[in-house]
Amino acid sequence: MLDTEMLVAPIIIFMLVVAPLWLILHYKSKKQVSQGLSEHEHRQLIELANKAEKMAERVETLEALLDQESPDWRRKV
């Protein structure tokens, strides 16, 4: 009996505070996901994709230079 009495207060607090906030934030995030990317987010995504492409090209160039200068550099790592 004592154990159940100790659980009543946390359950009430959870139901009055945490559960409503949880539900509100959950459905707010669902709404944002269903709307898709904003124009700003879309521009950022394209910008990041371009930067990733440039970075991949740089890595390939560096690897090619290392292959010429030190052919066994990959085995050292």
Biotite code that builds the C-alpha atoms (Angstrom):
import biotite.structure as struc

atoms = struc.array([
    struc.Atom([0.000, 0.000, 0.000], chain_id="A", res_id=1, res_name="MET", atom_name="CA", element="C"),
    struc.Atom([2.842, 2.365, 0.833], chain_id="A", res_id=2, res_name="LEU", atom_name="CA", element="C"),
    struc.Atom([4.466, 1.794, -2.553], chain_id="A", res_id=3, res_name="ASP", atom_name="CA", element="C"),
    struc.Atom([1.350, 2.798, -4.465], chain_id="A", res_id=4, res_name="THR", atom_name="CA", element="C"),
    struc.Atom([0.933, 5.934, -2.353], chain_id="A", res_id=5, res_name="GLU", atom_name="CA", element="C"),
    struc.Atom([4.470, 6.982, -3.230], chain_id="A", res_id=6, res_name="MET", atom_name="CA", element="C"),
    struc.Atom([3.717, 6.645, -6.947], chain_id="A", res_id=7, res_name="LEU", atom_name="CA", element="C"),
    struc.Atom([0.567, 8.771, -6.926], chain_id="A", res_id=8, res_name="VAL", atom_name="CA", element="C"),
    struc.Atom([2.327, 12.170, -6.788], chain_id="A", res_id=9, res_name="ALA", atom_name="CA", element="C"),
    struc.Atom([4.816, 11.461, -9.623], chain_id="A", res_id=10, res_name="PRO", atom_name="CA", element="C"),
    struc.Atom([2.037, 10.047, -11.800], chain_id="A", res_id=11, res_name="ILE", atom_name="CA", element="C"),
    struc.Atom([-0.136, 13.114, -11.229], chain_id="A", res_id=12, res_name="ILE", atom_name="CA", element="C"),
    struc.Atom([2.769, 15.458, -11.993], chain_id="A", res_id=13, res_name="ILE", atom_name="CA", element="C"),
    struc.Atom([3.559, 13.469, -15.123], chain_id="A", res_id=14, res_name="PHE", atom_name="CA", element="C"),
    struc.Atom([-0.036, 13.587, -16.328], chain_id="A", res_id=15, res_name="MET", atom_name="CA", element="C"),
    struc.Atom([-0.454, 17.314, -15.632], chain_id="A", res_id=16, res_name="LEU", atom_name="CA", element="C"),
    struc.Atom([2.914, 18.622, -16.822], chain_id="A", res_id=17, res_name="VAL", atom_name="CA", element="C"),
    struc.Atom([4.976, 16.201, -18.863], chain_id="A", res_id=18, res_name="VAL", atom_name="CA", element="C"),
    struc.Atom([2.307, 14.414, -20.905], chain_id="A", res_id=19, res_name="ALA", atom_name="CA", element="C"),
    struc.Atom([0.663, 17.585, -22.316], chain_id="A", res_id=20, res_name="PRO", atom_name="CA", element="C"),
    struc.Atom([4.038, 19.108, -23.225], chain_id="A", res_id=21, res_name="LEU", atom_name="CA", element="C"),
    struc.Atom([5.092, 15.842, -24.803], chain_id="A", res_id=22, res_name="TRP", atom_name="CA", element="C"),
    struc.Atom([1.927, 15.668, -26.898], chain_id="A", res_id=23, res_name="LEU", atom_name="CA", element="C"),
    struc.Atom([2.156, 19.311, -27.982], chain_id="A", res_id=24, res_name="ILE", atom_name="CA", element="C"),
    struc.Atom([5.796, 18.994, -29.036], chain_id="A", res_id=25, res_name="LEU", atom_name="CA", element="C"),
    struc.Atom([5.159, 15.668, -30.742], chain_id="A", res_id=26, res_name="HIS", atom_name="CA", element="C"),
    struc.Atom([2.349, 16.966, -32.945], chain_id="A", res_id=27, res_name="TYR", atom_name="CA", element="C"),
    struc.Atom([4.184, 20.232, -33.604], chain_id="A", res_id=28, res_name="LYS", atom_name="CA", element="C"),
    struc.Atom([7.174, 18.301, -34.936], chain_id="A", res_id=29, res_name="SER", atom_name="CA", element="C"),
    struc.Atom([4.872, 16.045, -37.013], chain_id="A", res_id=30, res_name="LYS", atom_name="CA", element="C"),
    struc.Atom([3.357, 19.152, -38.584], chain_id="A", res_id=31, res_name="LYS", atom_name="CA", element="C"),
    struc.Atom([6.787, 20.553, -39.454], chain_id="A", res_id=32, res_name="GLN", atom_name="CA", element="C"),
    struc.Atom([7.865, 17.265, -41.025], chain_id="A", res_id=33, res_name="VAL", atom_name="CA", element="C"),
    struc.Atom([4.742, 17.060, -43.141], chain_id="A", res_id=34, res_name="SER", atom_name="CA", element="C"),
    struc.Atom([5.255, 20.605, -44.437], chain_id="A", res_id=35, res_name="GLN", atom_name="CA", element="C"),
    struc.Atom([8.687, 19.739, -45.823], chain_id="A", res_id=36, res_name="GLY", atom_name="CA", element="C"),
    struc.Atom([11.700, 21.992, -46.030], chain_id="A", res_id=37, res_name="LEU", atom_name="CA", element="C"),
    struc.Atom([11.394, 25.745, -45.969], chain_id="A", res_id=38, res_name="SER", atom_name="CA", element="C"),
    struc.Atom([13.051, 27.806, -48.692], chain_id="A", res_id=39, res_name="GLU", atom_name="CA", element="C"),
    struc.Atom([15.906, 28.701, -46.338], chain_id="A", res_id=40, res_name="HIS", atom_name="CA", element="C"),
    struc.Atom([16.449, 25.066, -45.344], chain_id="A", res_id=41, res_name="GLU", atom_name="CA", element="C"),
    struc.Atom([16.383, 24.009, -48.998], chain_id="A", res_id=42, res_name="HIS", atom_name="CA", element="C"),
    struc.Atom([19.057, 26.587, -49.862], chain_id="A", res_id=43, res_name="ARG", atom_name="CA", element="C"),
    struc.Atom([21.171, 25.412, -46.923], chain_id="A", res_id=44, res_name="GLN", atom_name="CA", element="C"),
    struc.Atom([20.832, 21.795, -48.039], chain_id="A", res_id=45, res_name="LEU", atom_name="CA", element="C"),
    struc.Atom([21.974, 22.620, -51.575], chain_id="A", res_id=46, res_name="ILE", atom_name="CA", element="C"),
    struc.Atom([24.862, 24.674, -50.183], chain_id="A", res_id=47, res_name="GLU", atom_name="CA", element="C"),
    struc.Atom([25.971, 21.811, -47.941], chain_id="A", res_id=48, res_name="LEU", atom_name="CA", element="C"),
    struc.Atom([25.730, 19.332, -50.817], chain_id="A", res_id=49, res_name="ALA", atom_name="CA", element="C"),
    struc.Atom([27.952, 21.585, -52.948], chain_id="A", res_id=50, res_name="ASN", atom_name="CA", element="C"),
    struc.Atom([30.473, 21.899, -50.125], chain_id="A", res_id=51, res_name="LYS", atom_name="CA", element="C"),
    struc.Atom([30.492, 18.128, -49.663], chain_id="A", res_id=52, res_name="ALA", atom_name="CA", element="C"),
    struc.Atom([31.168, 17.658, -53.386], chain_id="A", res_id=53, res_name="GLU", atom_name="CA", element="C"),
    struc.Atom([34.074, 20.110, -53.277], chain_id="A", res_id=54, res_name="LYS", atom_name="CA", element="C"),
    struc.Atom([35.449, 18.390, -50.182], chain_id="A", res_id=55, res_name="MET", atom_name="CA", element="C"),
    struc.Atom([35.268, 14.987, -51.891], chain_id="A", res_id=56, res_name="ALA", atom_name="CA", element="C"),
    struc.Atom([37.166, 16.387, -54.883], chain_id="A", res_id=57, res_name="GLU", atom_name="CA", element="C"),
    struc.Atom([39.831, 17.817, -52.568], chain_id="A", res_id=58, res_name="ARG", atom_name="CA", element="C"),
    struc.Atom([40.224, 14.488, -50.789], chain_id="A", res_id=59, res_name="VAL", atom_name="CA", element="C"),
    struc.Atom([40.635, 12.706, -54.129], chain_id="A", res_id=60, res_name="GLU", atom_name="CA", element="C"),
    struc.Atom([43.256, 15.251, -55.191], chain_id="A", res_id=61, res_name="THR", atom_name="CA", element="C"),
    struc.Atom([45.147, 14.886, -51.922], chain_id="A", res_id=62, res_name="LEU", atom_name="CA", element="C"),
    struc.Atom([45.065, 11.100, -52.177], chain_id="A", res_id=63, res_name="GLU", atom_name="CA", element="C"),
    struc.Atom([46.382, 11.274, -55.741], chain_id="A", res_id=64, res_name="ALA", atom_name="CA", element="C"),
    struc.Atom([49.229, 13.548, -54.626], chain_id="A", res_id=65, res_name="LEU", atom_name="CA", element="C"),
    struc.Atom([50.057, 11.259, -51.731], chain_id="A", res_id=66, res_name="LEU", atom_name="CA", element="C"),
    struc.Atom([50.006, 8.247, -54.051], chain_id="A", res_id=67, res_name="ASP", atom_name="CA", element="C"),
    struc.Atom([52.625, 9.965, -56.230], chain_id="A", res_id=68, res_name="GLN", atom_name="CA", element="C"),
    struc.Atom([54.808, 11.209, -53.367], chain_id="A", res_id=69, res_name="GLU", atom_name="CA", element="C"),
    struc.Atom([54.556, 8.202, -51.054], chain_id="A", res_id=70, res_name="SER", atom_name="CA", element="C"),
    struc.Atom([52.960, 5.152, -52.682], chain_id="A", res_id=71, res_name="PRO", atom_name="CA", element="C"),
    struc.Atom([52.759, 3.158, -49.443], chain_id="A", res_id=72, res_name="ASP", atom_name="CA", element="C"),
    struc.Atom([51.097, 5.846, -47.324], chain_id="A", res_id=73, res_name="TRP", atom_name="CA", element="C"),
    struc.Atom([47.869, 3.865, -47.093], chain_id="A", res_id=74, res_name="ARG", atom_name="CA", element="C"),
    struc.Atom([49.632, 0.901, -45.469], chain_id="A", res_id=75, res_name="ARG", atom_name="CA", element="C"),
    struc.Atom([51.119, 3.089, -42.719], chain_id="A", res_id=76, res_name="LYS", atom_name="CA", element="C"),
    struc.Atom([47.720, 3.935, -41.251], chain_id="A", res_id=77, res_name="VAL", atom_name="CA", element="C"),
])
